Amino acid sequence: MSLPTFIEVMPEGTLEVLSQHEVNRLRSSGEGGQHELLRRCALAILNSGSVTDDTREVLEKHRNFDINIIQQHRGVKLALVDAPASAFVDGEMIRGIRELLFAVLRDVIYINSEFATGGQFDLDSTHGITNAVFHVLRNAGVLKAGSEPNIVVCWGGHSINREEYDYTKEVGYQLGLRKLNLCTGCGAGAMKGPMKGATIGHAKQRIRNGRYIGLTEPGIIAAESPNPIVNELVIMPDMEKRLEGFVRIAHSIVIFPGGVGTAEEILFLLGILLHPDNRDIPLPLILTGTESSRAYLQRVDEFILATLGPAARERYQIIIGDPAAVATWVLGSVRHVRDFRRSHNDAYYYNWRLSVDSIFQQPFVATHESMGRLEISRDLPVAVLAANLRRAFSGIVSGNIREDGIRAIEEHGPFEIRGDKSILAQLDGLLRAFVEQHRMKLPGRAYEPCYRVVV
């Protein structure tokens, strides 16, 4: 159901004035134009709460949706055409959705002006990319100097069962009671549950300025529309900068059960932590789930040990079925991070000290050629192997939910993954477990693998 008329939306305290140059780019669909990017991201915001993880399905269902910029002498307005009705109450846009809509506008403008056309950042150097991630987060107001360390990043799948979802809520509740703020990928499932639980914990502690930060990127936002609890949304330029954003602002990381997207995040983080320069830098990591998730957690643990070795295993803890114990461990780890950064005179709000190799920063575009070229070998340095395994999982995410990935699979068949037989056997076993446990697609949706592990 859609509203078949124009709906005009005014900004609220942000981006009330745009230059004519910015407006022209937002209106243009040609070279250098941002209209299609703005339209897709805006549709994801307005479609919050829909039960789908197929980008193309969302775009097709709302193919008549459009967004226009109305430039006035006194400011700017957005005009929406055929917007999803769920974004409105009695003809008026829900306030939280309106805030996120203008967050999209803010980030689309900033990324284009500073990255695509501004040339402010050296995106060929590791320091330049880290600096660019910092600027996007600062422009969005995420980095707050003077605040105590209290941001817990929660990762996990959008396709989880009810028992697992309730568990993520209980962990979030326990974190909220301990006055910790949350950051997730902003979607459904294990991204929404911890935020939902934390709102209750914050309410009980009479915390009225709880932070529920959502980091996303243009290629994935339509399949993982921001959940209604997110009150600080940031659109990062691409997946790699999104992942770096997570690890730069995190004071502790909690990982719930998930599928290939969660595996991608785990490999990204462990690959960074295995860098020799990061050996003594605390970035606490815990894997957790219900007792019924024990087999999943053990399978992930075995995969990490078999592929990356015992040094990777030493970088995380596993706690099963005890939300209070998880939150207590996280609180202690956050305090350890605070003490470390204080003793080294480091910023609390951004982890500058962490070394991130360029192989984790350069965008990976999944195609049949790029997936086929991935080198998966025990002869590689362990961090490089982690990076290439991360890219393999990223390619499967693309084939599962991204429009370009889905189209590539339809035209040319599944991506093929080749390499060391012992590693591929572990990878194939993990992926089969994800399929059997219905972690590839939302419940009730049949899954046809977009990949083939060639052993």
N, C-alpha and C positions, 0 to 999 in steps of 0.2 A: 504494500500500500504506500502511495506517495502523495504528496501535496502538489497538485498540477498547476500551481501558480507561482509567480515570483514571490519570494520571501526576502525582505531586506533585513540585514543584520548589522547592527552598529557595534564597533569595538568597545571594549570596556577597559579604559585606562592604558591601552597599549596600541601602538601602531595606528594612531588616529590620523597621522599625516604621512603620505607617501609622495615621493617625487614623481614627476611625469614619466621619467625614464623607467622607474620601477613599475609603474602602472602599465606602461606599454609592454614591458617584458611579461608581466602577469597575464596580459590579454592575448599575447602572441602565441601561436602554436608552431611557428616557423623556427628556423635555426636560431638558437639562443633564447627562444621563448620558453616561458615557464608555465603556460596555461595548463597543459595536460598533466604535468607533475602536480600542480596545485589542485586540479580537479580530482585526481585519484586520491591524494592524501586527504582532501576535504571530505570526499565520499566515505573514506574509512572512518573518519571521526563521526560523521552523521549516522553511520551504519552500526555504531557501537551496540553491542548486545546481540547481534545476529549470530546464528549458529551455522557457521561455515568456515572452512579453512582453504577455500579455493579462490584465488584472486580473480581468475577469469569469470567465475560464476557471479561474483559480486559486481564486476564491471558490466557483465551482460544483463544482469537483473536491473541495474540502474543505468542503462546505456543512454537514457535521455537526460540524466542529471547533468547540470552544468553550473558553473560558478562565474560570476562576472564582478568586475571591480567598478564601483561607481565613485568617480572622483568629484569632490565638491570643494569649493573654496574653504569651507569650514572643516574639511576632513574627508574620510573615506568610508564607504559602506560596501558590504558584500551583498550581491543579489543572487539568490539560489533558485534554480529551476528544477522542478521535480525532485526535491530533496526527500529522503526517507522520512516518513511520517513519525517514526519512533523518536526522532530528535526533537519533537515538539510536544508541548502540552497546551491544549486549547489555542492552537495557532501560534504560540510563542515558544521560541527555542529554549530548551533547558539551559540553565545558566552554565553548568559545568561543560556542556558540549560547546557552547559559545566560546568559553575560555580556551578550550583545546583547539577549536577552529582557528582562532587568531594566533595560537601558538604555532600552528602549521604555517600560517601566512608569514609570521616572523621568521621562522627557520628557512623557509623556501627562499625568501628575499635575502637573508643573510648568507646562506650557502652560495647562492648564485653570485652575489656581489663580491664576496670575499674569496670564493674558490674558483668558480667558472670564469669570471671576468676580471676579478680584482688582482689576481696574481700576488696576493699578500703572503702566501705561505709556500715554502719549498716542499712540495709534496713528493719529491724524490729523495728526501732525507728523513731519517728516523726522527730527529729532533723537530724537523719542520712539521711532520705529521702529528707528533705529540702536541706541539704548540697549536696546531689547527684544531685538534680535539678540545684542548683547553678553551680556545676562543669561542667555539660553538656552545660549550657548556656555560661559559661565563655570560655570553650574550643572552642565554636562556634563563639566567638567574639561578642556576643550580649551585654554583660555587659560592659559598657564604663564609667569608673570612670571619674569624672570631668564634665560629660555632664549634662546640665540642664534637669529636668524632662520634658519629652515631648512625651512619648509613650502612644498612645491611642489604646487600644485593641478593635477591632470590631468583634462582633459575629453576626451570622445570618445564614439563610439557604442557601443551594446550589440550592434549588428548589423554586425560587421566580419568580413572573411575571415581565414583562418588566417595568411596572410603578414603582414597588418596587425597581428593579435594578437601574433604573435611579435615584431614590431618594437616594440610597446608594452612588451613584457617586457624587451627589450634596453635600451630607453631607461630603464626603471625600474631595471634592474640598474646602469647607468652612474650614475644618480642616487644609488642606494644606496651605491655605491663612494665617492661624494663626500660621504657622511654626511648626505644630505638626507632628510627625511621627506616622506611623501606624503599628499595628501588628494584623494579623488575622490567621484563621486556614489554610490559603494559597490556598484554593480551589476556586471554581466558585461562582457565585451568589453574596450573601452579603459578601463574603470574598474577592472577586475580585473588586466589584464595588467601595468601599471606597478607595482602593489603586489606582484604575484608576483615580478617581476624584482628589486624593491628588497629583498625578503626575502633573496635570495641575496647581493646586494651588501652588505647589513648583516651577514650571517653571515660573509662574508669579512673584514669590518672588525671582527669580534667585537663588533658593536653588539647588545646584548641587549634594549634598550628602544626599538626602532624603532617609529615611530608610523605607523599606517595608518588615517587618519581618513576616515569616510564620512558625508557629509551627505545626508539625504533628507527627504522630507515625506510626509504620509499619503496623498495622492492618487496617488503614483507608486510607493510602496514595494512594493506587491504585484507590479507588473510588473517591478520591478528589485530583487529580493530582495538583501539585503546579501551580498556574496561572503564566502567563509570567511576571508579574510585580514584583513578589517576588525577592528581591536581597539579602536577608539574610534568608536562610532556615536552620531549625534545626529539626532533627529527634529525638524526645524524646523516651525513652524506652517503654512507655505504655501510655494509655489514662490518667490515674490519674496524672502521672508526667507531661504530656502535660498541663493538666488543672491547675496544681499548677504553672507551668512555666508562664502561662498567668497571673495569679493573682499576682505573685511575681514581674513581670517586669512592670505591668500596673500602669499608673498614673491616668487613668480614663478608664471606660469601656462603650462602646456604643453597645446596642443590637438592631438589626433589626429583622423583622419577620423571622421566621424559623420553623422548625419542631421539631422532637424529639431530635435531636442533640443540637439544641439551648436550648430546655427545660432542657436537661441534664446540660448544662453549667450554666444556670440560677440557678438551684437547687444546684449545686456545690458551686457557689459563695455565694448564700444567706445562705446556711448551715454554711459556714465558718464565714460570717459576723454576724451570730446570736450567735456565741460563746461569752460568757461574756467577755473574755479577749480582744475581738476585738470591743467592744462597741464604744470606742472613737477613733478608728483608721480610718482615712478617706480612703476609696476606692470608689470613686464616680461612680455611675452606673445610666445610663439613658436608657430607652426604647423608641424607636422612629420608625416611619413609615409614610407612606402616609395617607391621609384622608381615602382612601379605605381600609387601614389596621387597622382602628380604632376598628372594631369588633374583630380582632385578638388580638390586644393589650389589649382590655378590657377583653377578655376571659382569657388571661394569668394572668392579674392582679387579676381577680376573683379567679382563681385557687390558686394563691399564698396566697391570703387573707384567703380562705376557708381551706387551708391545713396547712400553716405555721403561720398564724395569722398577726395581725396589726404590730408587731415589724418588720417583714420581709418587709411589705409594706413601712415602713418608710425608708428603705435603698435605694430606687431608686426613680427617677423622670420619668415622661412620658411627652414627647413633640411630638405632631402630626403635620406633614405637614409643618415644618418650619426648614429647614436645617441650616440657619444662626443662629437661636436661639439655636439649638442643639450645634453648634460649639462654640458659645459664652459661653454657660453654661459649656461646657467641658473645655474651656480655663480657666475660673474662678476656676473650680474644680481642675485643674492641679496646678494652683498657690497656692491653699489652701494646696494641698498635699506637695508642695515644702516648704511652710512655716512651716508646721507641722514637716516634717522630719528635716528641718534645726534647729528648736527649740529643737528637741530631739536628735540632732547629729546622725541622721540615714542616711544610704546610700540612694542616689537618685536612683541608678540603680537596687536595689534588696530589696524587702520589707521583711527584716528579722523579723520585729516586729510582723507581722501577725501570729496568732496562727492557725495552721491547724491540726485538730484532725486526728488520724490514720485511722478512718473510711472513711475519704475522700482520703487517700493516698494509701491504700492497693488495688492492682489491682483486679478488678471484672471481672471474666470470665463468660460470659452468657451461661448457659446451662439450660436444662429443670429443672434440680434439683436445681440449684442456683436461678433461677427465681422463682420457686415454694416455696423456703424457705424464700424469702424476707418478712420481718415483716413490715407490713404497718398498724400502729395502732396509735390512738390518745393517748394511754398510754405511748408512747415513748417520750423521750426528743425531742424537736422540731428539733435540729440539727441532731439527729439520724434519725428522720422521713425524713428530707430533704435528707440525705445521701442514704436512702433506695429508696426513690422516684427517686433520681438521678440514682441509679443502675437499676431501672425498665426502665427508658428511655434509658440508655446505652444498656440494653439487646435488646430493640427494634431496636436501631441503628445497633447492631450486626446482628439481623435477617434480616434487610433491605439491608445491603450493604457489610457486611464482609463475606468472603468465608466460614469460619467455621460456622458462624451463619446461613447462607443460607442453608448449607448442613444439619445442625441440624434440621431446620424447615422442610426440604424435607423428612427427615427420620422419624421424630417423631411428626410432626404437630406443631401447634403454641405454643409459650410459654404461660403459664398460670400465671396470676397475681392475687393474693388473698389478702384479708385483710379487714380492716374496711369498711363497706358498704358505709358510707357517703364519705369517701375519694376516694374510688374506683368509686363512681358515678361522682365525680369531674374529676377524671383521665380519665374515659371513655368518658365523654363529651369533654374534651380537645382533646383527641386522635381522636375522630370522627370529630371534627372541622378541625384538621390537614389533615385528609383524604379528607374531602369535599372541602378544599381549595387547594388541590393538593400539599401539603407540604411534603409528604412522599417520593415521587419519582420525578425525572425530568419530566417536562411537556410532555404529549404525551405518558407516560408509565403507563400502568394499574398497580394498586396497590392491592395486595392480602395481607391482614393483617398477620403479623408474630406473632401476640399476641392474647390472649383472656382474657379480663377482667372478672373474675368470681365474679359477685356480688351476 
